[in-house]
Amino acid sequence: MTADISLLTLKQKASLLSGKDFWTTKSIDEAGIPSIVLTDGPHGIRRQDAESDHLGINDSLPSTCFPPAVAVGSSWDSGVAAKVGAAVGREALAFGVSVVLGPGVNIKRSPLCGRNFEYYSEDPLLSGVLGSAHVTALQETGPGASLKHFAANNQETERMRISADVDERTLREIYFPAFERIVTEARPATVMCSYNKVNGVYASHNKWLLTDVLRDDWGFDGAVVSDWGAVSDRVAGVAAGMDLEMPGSGGGTDQQIVDAVRDGRLTEDQVDDAVRRVLALTNLPGGEATNKVPVDQHHTLAREVAAESIVLLKNQAVLPLGGGQRIAVIGPFAVSPRFQGGGSSHINATRTDSALNELTALAMDHNGTIDFAPGFSLEEPDAAILQDEAVDLARTADVAVIFAGLSEREESEGFDRTGLELPANQVELIRAVAAAAPKTVVVLSNGGVVSLEGWHDDVDAIVEGWLLGQASGGALADVLFGIVNPSGRLAETIPLRLEDNPSWLNFPGEQGHVRYSEGVFVGYRYYTTAGVKVRYPFGHGLSYTTFDTSGLDVETLSDDSVTVHVTVTNTGDRPGKHVVQVYVATTAGPVRRPLRELRAFTKISLAPGESKQVALTLDRRAFAYWDIELGRWVVPAGTYTVQLCSDASTVVAEQDITLAGDSIIRELTLDSTVGDWFAHPTVGPALMAGLSASMTEEQAQQAQENPAQLKMVESMPMQQFLAFTNGAFPPEALQSLMELSRKEPAA
């Protein structure tokens, strides 16, 4: 039950709009208002009971570290995201936490972003579907979620002052949709505003973001919480719709709010609105902590969902590992796993599995043997003796399995990477071992994409393990031995070169600004459209079985929606999971569209020989673009190609459809171009008739013989064009034509 704010003084109300300390809100005991706890997620609970910080420096209570979003994104499975969300919610209750700070759904604009491990994908649909499943499942257990970081927070460099300069179409089509889907479908308790500026205005007091878009367009009715330390102007923040400042300011900004009301810069109604939204959070479960986490149950779950997220990139008849093999396991990550990112989401795991131990156990079950050599050092780049020992071991083995990747000091919250390459000593080791071993497998542990160049062709198999949480060792062993059939798909492109990435020239920006000049052509949208070759495309992933997709049929439901039907058959001899990926391609409309865009997907499980029919509905948003002139989504009339793909670069089957779309008749003004006037279905013929009537017979003949003359002036505003017409169009005639354009059916 929420307190009656009419009984509170202005000073009391202002006090509720900032935290008491690092993790809790203020209470007002006499009004029956309790304090609640907000703490970091997204893939585990970082509950601190001593010194507090937001960078993962100080200790926190043991909790389960589930796979971070970089792994969950590669599962392409909303069920996996839901399992993680629900488990995090259960542990939040155990620790007395009312609001879990997560998930993060920012788009992976550049592979260099140091926080990419905490985000799902370069694609907004995939990010939104997984984030919605996570939030829904988490909140069904009781606590609230804090969807973050809104908005355009796609780098760590200068994150607290950089201005992300992004046009509205790009925001609406790429950087907003994941947030929009989660807000409208899952209704998160809170949304966290980001540190950065968006088009010159800090997100923490950006009214267009926090009120016009978030509340008015999407109907968000929860509280907006600042990222920790993100508030730059508290009074402007309240006016813009930023409700709760975290952490607490010691009362300083509370007094600023009081003063602003008293001198008229804020109304008390604005303060009351913010207070109501903050007080609604006190109805969420929390209270006394038991600190009792189902350790064993959640560790088992962490192993299960981690295995679902592993991507088999390459496999030349070496995986799964078989019985009776002599296996050389190489690399320190096999003993001391890298399973999470650095910074505010860093979890004090209840336990960790080492891949070496888990592989040893499975090898014994398969009558095989495991030997280990470190191969390289994370501390000493030049450790030739370690490499020599590993090469000698690999030479005596049937297969060498190298665990390579990035250490936490090479990628973390707070800074961006400067390159994609693995450390040179690891590349050298991989090449040397591959030259000595009969077969070589590389298992990667990394929070962001790493380059495979310089060694890709030397090895027989590559397993992208990302960061898989505390049970990563067991999950990797399960996949390597075929206990689990890999079913992950890339949620981001692996390029051949960093320079091929569309953001390369404008990342991380300069002089306080980063220009998103690539527009909507982010990730695979750019690579496929520009014909840029990549090492592995978005959506790629191999299996130990094979699948056949057939019978593509697109059923038109309305002027702007369809249902896609397809049959999938497991044609191999192992159970497996397949991801059905549906893309849409079109050139309809007045804007440049990517070659294809992911518009629906699902993951299905099939026994050997089993077939399943899949039906996926594409609503109007699957065909729409954001029209900056009309300020809304538009489905242009025209032809659309619905494509069934195995990845963003490979079309398996496709079918053209024609949609009636939206009837768009744009109102004409003197700022409209000549081309717009002549193309108008009603005004155009009348205009042409008037122009023809004003011409001499010779001029009309020349115009007919040389249509390029009109083309030369098509882009000229009508106001300027009139100067060349010698009064052929009286002002009253043009005014009449403009009024005629406004009488057309509304768009």
N, C-alpha and C positions, 0 to 999 in steps of 0.2 A: 504494500500500500504506500503510495507516494504522499509525502508531507504536503500540507497546505501552505503554499509559498506566500499567501497573503498575510500570514502571521509572522513572516520573517522581515527583518529590517533590510534596508538596501545593503548595508555592510555585510550582513550575514549572507545575503544572496550572492554578492560579489565573491565572498570567500569560497563558495562552492564551485567556482569556475576555475580553480587551480588546485593542484595537488597539495596534500599535507607534506609529503616527502617524495622520495624517488618513485615509490610504487603504489602509494595509497592516496585516496581522496580524503577530504576533511569531513569530519562528523560534526553534527550539531545535536548534542544529546538531548537538550531540552525540547527540541522540535521532533525528536524521534528519527533523526537522519543518521544512518550509520556510515562508517567509512568502508570503502570496498578496495580490493586489491586488483590492480592491473599488472600483468607481467608478460615477459616475452614468451612467444612461441617462435615460429609457427609449427615446427616439427617436434616439439617437446616443451616441457615447462621449465623455465629457468627461474626458479623461485629462490630468491636470496633472503636469508634471515639474519645476515650480519651486515658487512659493508656492502653498499649498493653501487652499481655502475651500469652503464648502458653499452659497454664494449666487451663484455665477457671476460673481464680481467679478474674480478673477485669470485670467490667460490659460490656455488649454488647447491641446493639440496639435490640428491640423486634423483633422476627421473629418466624415463625411457627416451633415447634419441632415435626417433623414427627417421626414415629416409627424408632428406630435405626435398624441396620442390623440384630441384633439378632432376632428381631421380623420378619422383612421382609424375612429372611431366612426360618422361619417356615411357611411362606405363601406358599412356593413352587410355586410361581406365578410370572412369569416375568412381567405380567401386573401390579401387585402391585409395583414391583421394578421400572417400567417405570413411573408410576404415581408419585411416590416419587421423582424420578430424575427430571422429568419435573417441578414439583412444586418448588423444590429447585433451579432449573435454573431460574424460573420466579422471585423468591425472590432475587437471585443473581443480576439479571438485575436491580431490584428496588434499590439495595444497591450499584450499580456501581461496582460490582465485576466481574472481567474478568475470573478468575480461581478459581474453588471451590475445596478445598482439600478433595477429596474423589472420589469414595468409597474405603473402606478398604476391601481387599479380602484375607487376610491372613487366613490360615487354623487353625482350633481350635485343635491344637495338644494335648493340655492338658486342662481339664475343669477349671484349676486354673488360667489361664491367666487373668490378671486383665482387659484386654481390649477386652475380648471376646464379649462384648456387641456391639462392633463396627464392628464385622466380621460376615459373614453369616453362616458358616457351617464347619463341619469337612470333608466335601466332596468337591473335586475340581470342579466337574461338576456342582453341584448345585450353588456353589459360582460363577463360571464363567458365567453361564446363567443369574443369577440375576444381577451380576455386569455389564454385557454387556448391559442388558436392561436399567439399571440405567444410565450408561454413554451415551448411544445412545439418550435417551430421554432428558437428561440434556443438551447435546450439541446441540440438535435440537432447543432448546430455545435460544441458542446463546453463553453462556459462555463455557469455556473449563473445563474439569475434570482433576483431578490429581489422578491417580490410585496409591494406596499405600497399604502397605509399602514393596517395592521390595528390598530384599527378605528374607525369612526364619525369619521373625520378629514375633515369636510366644510366646513371653513372655515379661514381663515388668522388671523382675529382671535383674539388670545390663544391661539393653537394650542398653546402649550407649557404651558398651565395650565387651560384650559377643561375643564369636565366636560360631556360629551355625555350627557344624561339621556334614555335611550331604553328603551322597554319591550321585553321579549324577543321578542314576536311581530314587532315592527317590525324588530329586528335580524335575526332569522332569515329574514324574508321579503324585506327590502329591502337591508340593509347587509351581510349575510353571504354571500348566494348567489354572488356573483361570486368571492369568495375561495374558497368551498367548492368550486365547480366547478373552478377552476384547481388547487387543492390535490389534489383527487381524480382529475382527468383528466390534468393535465400534470406533477404532482409537482415543483414548483419546489424548487431546492436550498435556498432560504432564504425566510423571510417576515419582512418588516420591521414591527416594531411602531411605532405612531404616537406622537406627542408627547402627545396629549390624554389626559384621563381618560375612562373610560367608566363612567357611573353612580358617579362619585366615586372610582374607583380608577385610577391611572395605567396606561395600556396596558402600559408596560414592566415592571410587576410585578403584572399582573392574571392571577391563576392561572386564573380561569374562562375568560378569553379564550385564553390561551396554552397551557393544558394541557387543561382540560375540553372546550372546544369544538375548538380547533385540532388537538390531538393525539388525544384520546380519541374525539371524535365523528367527526372527518374523517380520522383516521389519518395525519396529517402526521408524517414521520420526519426532516425536515431540521432546519436550525438556524434559530433566531429571532435576528435581528439588530436592534439598536436603530436607530431613526432617529438621525441624527447629533446627539448631545447630548440625547437623550430620557431617559436614565437618571436616575431620581430616588432610587432606593433599590437599590443594587447587590445587596445580600444578598437582599432580598425578590424581586428580579428573578431570581436564580438559582433560588430556591425555586419561583417561578411558572413557570419554563421559558424565561426570556429568556437566551440563551446567550452572544452576542457583543456586547460594548459597543463602539460606535464613536462618535467616534474614541477613541484611547487616552487614558488618564487620567494618564499618567506614573507608573503603578504604584500610585496611591493606592487605587483600588477593588480592585485585586488583593489588597492587604493586608487590606482589609475582608473579603474572602471567606475568606482564611486564618484570620483572627481568629474569624469566625463558625463555622467548622468546629471550631476549638479550644474555643470556649465552648458548643458544642452547638446553636447557632441554625441551622446547616446540617449535613447529613451529608456525608461524603466521597463517598458514592454519588451524591448530587445533583450534586456538582461533576464527578464522573466522567462522568455522563450528558451534561452540557453539553459537556465536553471532547471526548467521542466525536463529538458532532454537529459541533463546530467543526473537528475534525481531518478529518472526512469531506470538508470543503471543499478540503482540500489535495490531494485526488485529482483535482480539476477541472483542465482545461488552463489554462495561464498561462505563467509563466516568462519567458524572454527575449522582449522585444518586437522586432518587425521594423519597426514603424511604417509598414508598406507597405499602404496602403489602395487598393483598386481604384477610384480616384477617378471615372474616366469611367463605368465600369459602374454604380456605385452612384448617380451623379448621374442617369443615365438611368432607373434604377429609381425613384429619388425622384420624378422627374417623372411616371412612369407611375402610381404609387400615389396621388400627390397628385391627379391628374385624376380618379381613381375616387372621390375623397372630396368633390368639389365638389357643392354642392346648388343646383340651380336652383329658386329660390323662386317666381318670377313671370316670365312671358314672354308679352307681348302682341304677337306677330308681329314681333319685332325680332331675336331670336337664332335660329340662329347668324348672325354677321355674314357678309355676302355679298361678291361680287366687285365691284370698281369703286367701292366706297364711300369717301366722305371721312369719316374717323373722327377725332373730337376726343378725345384721351386726357387726362384731367384728374385731378390729385391727386398729391401727393408719394409715396404708396405705390406708384405705377406705376413710379417710378424707384428708390426705396429701399424694397424690400419689407419688410413686417412678416411674418415667417414662423415665428417661434418665441416662446415665452414667456420671461419673466425668472426668474432664480433658479438653483437647483441643476442644472436640466436644460439650461441655456444652452450651446449647442454653438458651437465655433469652426468654422464651415462651410468646407468645402474650396472652395466657390465659391457664388455666388448668381446667379440669373437675374432680370433686371428684366422686368416685364410690358411696359414700353414697348419694349424691344429686341425681345422675342419677338413682340409684336404687329406691330411694324414689318416684321419679316422675313416674317410670314405675310401681311400686307397686300400686300407687294410680289408675293408668289406669287399673290395674287388680284386683281392690277391695281388695288389700292386705295391710298389715301394715309393717312398718320398725321401729325397735328400734336399738339403737347403744350403744355399750360399747367398750372402747379402748382395754381392755383385757391385754395389755402389753405396756411397755414403751420402746422407742428406746434409751432413755437416762439413765434410771435406770433399770438394768437387773433384780433386785429383787423388783417387785412391786406386792406383793401377793394380796393386796386388789383389784387391777385392775382385776386380774385373777378371784378372787372370784365373783366379780360383773358380769363378763362376763359369768361365769358358771351358775349363778342364772338366768341371762337373757336367756341363751340358753335352760334352762330347761323348760321355759314357751313358747318357740317358736315351730313352726312346722319344721323349718329348720334353722340351724346356718350357716352363711357364714363368714369364717375367712379369712381376708386379711393378708397374711404373706409374708416374703421375706427378702431381704438384703438392708441395708441402703447404702448410697453413701460412707460412711467411711469404709465400708466393702469390696467394690470392686470399682476400679477406674483405669484410666490410671495412670501409674507411679509405681504401685506395684501389685504383684500377691497375690492371696489368698493362705492360707496354709491348707485349708480343705473345704469340701463340705457341712458341716452341717449348718442347720439353727441355729440361736442363741438358746441357751438352754431354755430361757424363752418362746420362741415361740413354741418350741416342747412340752414343759410342758403344755402350754395353749391349743394347739391343742388336746392333749390327754385328758385333763380334760373336754373340751367342748364336744368332741366326746362321752365321757362317759355319758354326761348329756342330750345332744340334741337328739331328735328322728332321725334327719338326719343332717349330717355335710358335708359342702363343703369347701374346701381350695382353695383359689385363690392366686397364687404366683406372686410376682414381683421381678425379679432378672435378672441381666445381664449375669450371667453364671450359669451353671447347679448347682442345689442344691440337696443334698441327700433327698430322701423321706423315708429313713429307720427310724424306731423307731416310726412312726405314720401312714405310708401308709395304713396299714390294718385296722386302727381304723376309717377311714373316708369313706364317701360314694362317694364322687366325688373330683377330683383334676383338677383344671384349671391352666395350665401353661400360665401365662400372660406375661412373660419376661419383657422387658421395652417397652412400647407401645406408647411413645410420649405423647404430651400434652392432647390428647383426650382419654387417656387410660380409664378414669372412665366411659365415655359413651360407649366405645367399650366393656368393660367388662360387663356392665349392659345389653347391647344388646344381648350378647351371653348368659348370665345367664338366661335371660327371654325368649330366643328363638326368639327374633326379628331377629337375625342373627344366622344361623346354623353354628356351628364351623367347619372349614375346614383346620385348620393348621395341619402340620405334623412336627415331630421333625427333626431339621436339625443337631442334635447332639445327641449322645447316653446318656441316664441317667444310669450310672452304679450302681451296688449294693454297691460297695466299691471304694474308690479312688484308693486303691492298685491294683484294677483290670485294671486300665487304662494302656495301653502299654507304656506310657511315664513316668510312676511313678518313676522308678528307675533313670531316667535321666532328671528330671525336678526339679529345674531350672538350673542344672549344678553345676560345681564346678571349682574353680581356673581359671576362665575366659573362660571356655569351656562348652558347652552343647552338648552332643552326641546324635544324633537322631538314636539311635541303633535299634529302632523298624522298621526302614526302611519304606517300603510302607504300613506297617500294622498299620495304623492310624485309630482310632475310630472303626467304625463297621467292617472295614476290618480285624482288629485284633479279636474283640469279636466273630465274626462268624467263622473265621478260627480256632481259638483256642478252640471254644466251651465254651467260658466263658459266664455264664448267666448274664443278665443285668436286671435292673428294667423295663426300656422301651427302645426298640431299635430305632435306627435311622429310620425315616420314619413313626413312629407310630403316630396315631391321630384318635380320635373317632368323630362321627357325631350323630346328632339327627335323621338321617334317615339311611337306609341300602342300600348297593350297591352289585350288582353281576357282576362279570367279567367272560366272556366266549368267546369261539371261538378263542383262541390264535392260530395264524398262522404266521409263519416266512417265508417270501419270500426272497430267495437269489437273490441279484442283480448282484453281481460280485464275484471275488475271495476273496474279503475282505469287503463286505458290504451287509446289509440285510434291509428289512422293516418288522416291527413287527405290526401285525394287531390284534385288540382285540375289543370286544363289551362290553360296560359298561351300566348297567341298574340300575336306581334308583328304588329299590324294596320297599321303605318305603312310608310314607304318607306326607313327607315334602320335599320341594325343598332343594337341597344340592349340594355341590361340592366335587368331588372325585379326588384324585391324582393317576394317573396311573404311576407306578414305574417299570421300566424295568432294570434288572440286567443281567450281563454276568458272567458265571463261566467257567473256563477251567483249564486244566493241561498241555495244549500244550506249547511247547517251553522249553528252557533250564533254566528258572528262576522260582523261587517260586512265585505263584500268589495267591492273596487273594481268599477266598472261593467264593465270588461274589463281583462285583463292579457295582455301579449305572452307567448306560450308556445312559439312556433317561428317561424323565418324562414329564408329562403335567397335567394341572389341568383343569377339565371340569365341567360345571354346568348342572344339570339335574333336570327337574321337576319330581314329583312323577309319576312313571310308564314309564318315558321316557328312551329310549335307544339311545346311540350314538356309532358309530364306530370310533375307534382311530387308526391312522397309525403313527408310529414313525420309522424314519430311523436311523440305526446304521451304521456310516461310519467306515473306517478302524481303526480309533483311538479307537473305542469301543472294538476292539479285540487285540490291539497292546500293546507291552511293550517296554520300552526304553532299547536298547541293548548297553551296555557300551563298548563293543569291536568294534562294527560297528559304534557307535556314531550316531545312528538314530533309528526311530521307526520301529519295525518289527512285522508283523503278522505271527506267525508260522502256518504252515499247521497243521490241526488237527480238533478235535471235540470241539465244543463250545456249552454250554447249555444256551439258552436264557430263562430267568426266569421272569415271571410276579409275583411281590411280593406286599403284603400289607405293608410290612416294610422289613428292611434288614434281619430279622430273619425268615420271614414267606413267603414261596413260595406258590403261589396260583395255578400256572400252569407253565409248562416248556416244551421246545422243543429242542432237539439236532439238530445241524446242522454241516456239515462238510465243512470247507473252505480250498481252495487250498493254500491260504496265499502267502507268499513271498518265492521265491526260494533262499535259503541261502546256499551257498557253501563257507566255510571259507578258506582263504589262510592258508597254513601250513608253519610253521617255526620250527626250532629246539627247540623253547620254547613251541610249541604246545605239548599237552600231547599225550602219547601213544594211549589213547582212541580216541583222535581227529584224529590221523593218521589212525587208523584201521577202524574208522567209516566213513571216507571220501568215498563217493560213487565211486570214480574212483581210488584214490590212495590206499584205503584200500585193495581191492582185489589184487592189484599188490604187496603191502607190504606183505600181507599174503603169496602170492605165493613165494616171495623171502625168507621169513622166513622159510617156509616149505622146500624149496629146500636146505637150509643150515643145516637142521636137519638130524640126523641119523634116521634110521627106528625106533629105540627104543625111541628116543626123540619125534618123531612125534606121536608114539603110546601113550606116556605119556601125551602129550599135548591134544590129542583127548579125553583121559579118564579123564583128570583133567583140564577143561576149567577155573577153578578158578585161575590157575597160571597166565593167562593173565589178569584176573580181578585185581590181586594183584598189577600189574604195570600200570594199566590204567591211574592213575592220575600222573604218573611220566613224567616229560618233556622228550622229545625224546633225547635231548642232554645227559641226565644222563643215559637213557635206553641203549644207544649205547655202554656204557662201559661194559654191561653185555652180549653183542651179539657176542663177539669174532670176530669182523670184518665182520659179516654177511652182513652188509650194507655199501658198500664203499661210501665215501663222494660224489663221482660223481653220484652215483645212487640216493642218497637222494636229491641231488641238482636237478636232473632230475624230481623226484617226486614232489618237491616243485614247480618247474616251471609248471608242469602239473596241480597242484591245482590252480595256478593263471590263467590258461586258461579256467577255468570253467566260465559259464555265471556270469556276475557281479550281486551282490546281490541288 
